[in-house]
Each structure stands twice: as C-alpha cells, then as structure tokens.
Amino acid sequence: MTQRQLFSSRWGMLVAMLGMAVGTGNIWRFPRIAATNGGGSFLVAWVVFLLLWSVPLLLVEFAMGKKTRFGTVGAFAQIMGRKYAWMGAWVAWTAIAIMFTYAVVAGWTIRYSLAAIFGQIPLENPGALWESFSYSWSVPLFQGLALLMGLVVVARGVSGIERAARFLIPALFVLVLVLAIRAVTLPGAELGLNFLFTPTWEGLTDYRVWLAALTQNAWDTGAGWGLVLTYAVYLRKHEDTALNAFMLGFGNNAVSLLAGIMVLCTVFSIMPDAANQIVGADNEGITFIWVPQLFARMPAGGLFMVLFFVALFFAAISSLISMVELATRVLEDGGMSRLRAVVMIGIVAFIMGLPSAVNQNMFLNQDFVWSVGLMVSGLFFALAVFKFGVDRFRTELINTASSDMHIGRWWNVAMGLVIVQAVVLVVWWLVQVRGEGLWSIYGIGNMMAQFAVALILFGALNGWMVRCTHPEQERTVPPPGEMPPAIP
C-alpha cells in the first residue's frame, strides 16, 4: 500500500485546480461567443450563471471528493448508494471521451507554438499552414506528444501535477496579461472595450444570449466534469471547500475575460472591417487563421504571436493533465497501480483519439456528442445532492468546521436551478440540431445512440464497479507520514 499524496498547500491546490479549469475554451471560445452574443450583454448573463451554475457545482465536487476520497465512480456510489455507481461512470466517461479529442487540440497548440517560434507561419497567407496541417497524418505525432507530456506528469502523482501547475499557471496568467495589456494600448482598442463592456437592453432580453452564457459556463469552468472532484480527493483535511470553489470560479473566468479583451481589442484595432467575419468564425478559424493575421499586422507581432500560442499550449496541457488524472484515479480506485493505469490510459487515449486526429467529421461529432454529455454530468451531480439531502449536504459536507466561508440556503435553491438549467441546455442543443440528418455529424439519432450504448454498459457493470471500488468503506485522509487504512 503506497502512501496517499496530498496537495502541499492551498497555493499548490489552487494552481492545480486552475490548470484543470483554464483551457483552450477560455482563450479561443470565450472571445468568439462573447462577441457574437452582444459583448456587454453576454458578460452580464455570464456572471449570473457563474453564480447559478458553476459555483454551486464546484461546491458539490469539492465536497464529494474531499468527503469520499474516491474518484467519480466510488464517490457517487458512496453519496447516493451502491446502485448509482453508473452515474459516476458516466461522469468519468464523458470527461475521458473529451480527453480523446482534447489531446488532438493540445497537439495543434504544440505545432503552432513551434511554428510561431521558428517563423513557419507565412505572414502573407497565415491560413496556409492550417490548411496543410489540420487533420493530416502529421497530427497524430503531436497528439501523441501532448499525451506523453500529460502522462509523464500524472505518473509522478499529485506532486508531479502540483509542480507542473506551479510553473504552467503563473506563466499562463503572465502571458495572457501581457497580451491583454498590449491589446488595450493599440490605437482604436477602446472600440473593443466599449463593445465588450457595454450591455444593451436588446441583448439582455434575448434568451439566446443567456443560453450562450450558460453554455460557456458549463464548458469553460470545468464544473460538473468530475475533474474538480478528482483533485479534491487530494485536499488537506482542513481545506476550506467554499472559499476554494469561489476562488476557482472567479479565477477561471478572469482568464476568459483577459482573453476576450486581448482578442476583441486587437480585432477592433487591427482589422475593424473584418470584425464580423472574424468573430463569426469557428474556434479553429479564429485561433489558427485569424489570430496570425492580426499579429502579422501588429508592431512586434511575431513576438506576441509566440506568446499567444505558448499561452494556448500551457492552457491545453494543464487541462489535459487533469483529464488523465481523472481516468487514473478511477482505475486506481479499482485496484490498479498508478503506473499501469497511466500506461493503459495513454494507449487507449491515443487509439481512440486517432480517428478525430485525421478526420474532421469524426472530430466534430465526438466534440459535439460528449460536450452535450457534460451537461448531463452536471445534472447527475445535482441529483446526487438531492438524493443525499440538499440541506444535509450543505451543512455536513460544505459548511464543515474548517470552513471560513458559510454557505447559506441560497445554495439549496441554486441546486434546484442547476437541474432546470441542465435540462434546458440539453433540450436547447437538441433543438439547434433538429434540422440535421438523424445520423449526421450533429444528428440527434447519432448522439442518442452513443449515449444509449454508454448508459446500458455502465448500468450492466454497476455491481462490478461497486465491488471494485469498495465504496462502502469511507476513505479518510491520514496525517502526513501515516499510511491510509487497508481496504479489505
């Protein structure tokens, strides 16, 4: 039996958690979604749902991980009962399925970081590199390299994750801050700031703006993914759950806001005539085609292009590490050694991500299907709270003796709203793709078939998963230097 590792300090825990939460969605998706949904109006809705979706779910994940000391499968079985391990398996699977495609994205960021450093992005036609590289057979090389980086860090345990985060996250914040400062000092940048921070009544009364803001919170904070729960397994005994959840939520969104300032101020300053075309592009188009064009027209743009893609790489790899750790934690709970679990995850993740690496349709399908699946994961966390008892969960698991911040009854109401929000999000996404062919990339039949296979499999394996994880025995955190109790 190996000694359980814990985060060495609140700072170590916080940077690791921020590394989990801050990903490419903060840097490439947030500016696009904010710009296409009214700028300032979107920001208002975005902050509201930070408090109504992200923070309530972050509190749940912190509390479940710290209380049970299990990954998602064992945690759900312990909080809800042995019959509900399948819910934890769903949460784990959706994050792992996202990991398969996310490793591809992380590989893209490695390629572009190197291209920016060595001047390989042609300034006269920045999109040429993307056209020749994307979904080609050279992508798996970088996909594998990104996975290898994440696997090496996770293989070293919590101390490895913490050491990596202590470098990656401060560096990421500095890079994004430098880029944002440069953007606001460009001529005409005030137009971007006015757009981003000026709400309109028309935008505030548009239900689509609010749904877009809710979706962004569901995807870029990591709330409801099971990643926070996994890291919370390694919290020190007297860590303040409530304060950590608020710090994580607001810290993550601060990076998104800086990214929005950086992109929109640059767009309005450098290429105002193409602003509509830029913000209307997809995530890859903004990042790998338009951003290089913006930097190409900026004084010292080559340097800032390097900083941008390195920041994007840091965001991608830190989030990928957390996804690998989630899968590793689940396998360790089942009795597998960490090293063996990491090796198995690496092999499976590379093979399962390979179709998305070389085929755009497969990438888009898997990204869409399991992104919607993450909203179902958020619903399952809320249901776990109600099964346990909402008020009991808040008083026993969140407002512990070590909590400096007291969470009031507003949270009880918020958890009910999380269920409503999750259902609304899933229905909204189904409505949006209703015109697609039933079995197309975004087809409802395609998505539901994949959901059904996963749910049937996890339901059939529920008893086996319970026996493997022994959730009937609560795991306690031993004092430093002591061994955890043996599991019979």
Sequence and secondary structure as in RCSB ss.txt:
>XXXX:A:sequence
MTQRQLFSSRWGMLVAMLGMAVGTGNIWRFPRIAATNGGGSFLVAWVVFLLLWSVPLLLVEFAMGKKTRFGTVGA
FAQIMGRKYAWMGAWVAWTAIAIMFTYAVVAGWTIRYSLAAIFGQIPLENPGALWESFSYSWSVPLFQGLALLMG
LVVVARGVSGIERAARFLIPALFVLVLVLAIRAVTLPGAELGLNFLFTPTWEGLTDYRVWLAALTQNAWDTGAGW
GLVLTYAVYLRKHEDTALNAFMLGFGNNAVSLLAGIMVLCTVFSIMPDAANQIVGADNEGITFIWVPQLFARMPA
GGLFMVLFFVALFFAAISSLISMVELATRVLEDGGMSRLRAVVMIGIVAFIMGLPSAVNQNMFLNQDFVWSVGLM
VSGLFFALAVFKFGVDRFRTELINTASSDMHIGRWWNVAMGLVIVQAVVLVVWWLVQVRGEGLWSIYGIGNMMAQ
FAVALILFGALNGWMVRCTHPEQERTVPPPGEMPPAIP
>XXXX:A:secstr
       SSHHHHHHHHHHHH  HIIIIIHHHHHHHTTTHHHHHHHHHHIIIIIHHHHHHHHHHHHHH S HHHH
HHHHH GGGHHHHHHHHHHHHHHHHHHHHHHHHHHHHHHHHHTT S TT THHHHHHHTTSTTHHHHHHHHHHHH
HHHHHTHHHHHHHHHHHHHHHHHHHHHHHHHHHHTSTTHHHHHHHHH   HHHHT HHHHHHHHHHHHHHS TTS
SHHHHHHTT  TT  HHHHHHHHHHHHHHHHHHHHHHHHHHHHHH GGGHHHHHTS HHHIIIIIHHHHHHTSTT
HHHHHHHHHHHHHHHHHHHHHHHHHHHHHHHHHTT  HHHHHHHHHHHHHHHHHHHHH HHHHHHHHHHHHHHHH
HHHHHHHHHHHHH HHHHIIIIIS TT SS   THHHHHHHHHHHHHHHHHHHHHHHTTTS TTSTT HHHHHHH
HHHHHHHHHHTHHHHHHHH TTS      TT       
